[in-house]
Amino acid sequence: MRHERGRSIAVIGAGPAGATLATLLARAGFRVAVFSRVSSNALLVGESLVPAVIPILRMLGVEDEVRAYSVLKPGATFVVNRDFTIRISFDEVCGRVPNYAYNVPRDRFDATLRAACARSGAEFIEASAQVERVPGEAGEPRVALGPESLAAARECLGGDPDWVIDASGRSRQLARLLDLRSYGQDRRDTALFAHCEGVVLDQPGHVHSDPLEHGWCWRIPLPGRISLGMVAEPAVFRSLGEKPEEQYDAFLRTDPHLKRLFEGGRRITPVVRYTNYQLTTLRGVGNGWALVGDAFGFIDPVFSSGLFLAMDGARILAEALRVGTPAALRRYERAHLRHIEAWRRAIGYFYDGRFFALFRIREEAKTRGFGRLVDRHATKHVARIFTGEATTNWYSRWITEFMMTHALGEQDLGALKIR
């Protein structure tokens, strides 16, 4: 029987965004076909979740499974130098979201989401999707599946898909096809990361972000290993060798902070390099197509926001498709662009040193007048930005802007900025 108009979806990609979207749509009665090829790479950026992801895991019915193979994440630590460490404990700052998150092995996490998607009734097509640009009315770009992909989709859906959703991640399949405008960032950093043993952690379970002589590093505790990544300008890595492994190992030997952290440590996996580090497409919906997750926009992972943006975007898009009106789709587009921009601004505070300056003031002056105000809002509202709870909350964003602009006094931001 022919499917109901507007209720047939082809999703390109079964990563966290695609699997979440397909699951929610299938549960809502949509016919869903998911084009996917399972990656054999267990090393993917996005191993640390923020507390705002937990309600989505519960919505999908997978939190218990994720908990069983992950490391409980009770907070985040920023080791600025030997005399100054910022520790954010989620149980002190979270209000409307759970006071914990997880650090997840990405291969198992992605498999969990795929399995939930299959249980929902969505059908998988184990192949890459071919897409074509087709003429549209008044110059409005449209897309269609290529002949082989269309035949496979028809077999699953009982007809042509009404919507093609790009969840292809950083390959941005539809954005490239349609030549959609995008913007990046001022920094053009490269990230190298691998899994290691024997890396020093300051706080059990915490994700750690540490400024270095050049750039910064992350330390994410996973079961039986630590994800250790470093972010710096490409020229810094090129000066250390040609291959990612050469550059990574040389960086560990030459940066003083990393040498202390890695003393007695051992790298146990190959090294993965990321160069496309931050990019946002200016349009996310069109005539029968939409973008979700990294295919819409991805940002610097310094605050572990990637999976939250992907999965929360999928949740909002699923609701917009369920409503089915152009206005609902436009609301999704605007909401996701605002969300990405809010995280971009927060990340900017990390790089220009204002994030560290604010928390240093809190430690220095928390017992005096204005210092108490800084303490209260830094730990409640500013910190909630980075849990995902209040990234788009107007008051939390306003008080964060106020603090970053007016509460820093004579702090030497040059000494705190990421170089």
Summary of the structure (lengths in Angstrom):
residues: 419
radius of gyration: 21.9
end to end distance: 60.7
largest distance: 71.6
contacts: 1439
relative contact order: 0.15
helix: 46%
strand: 21%
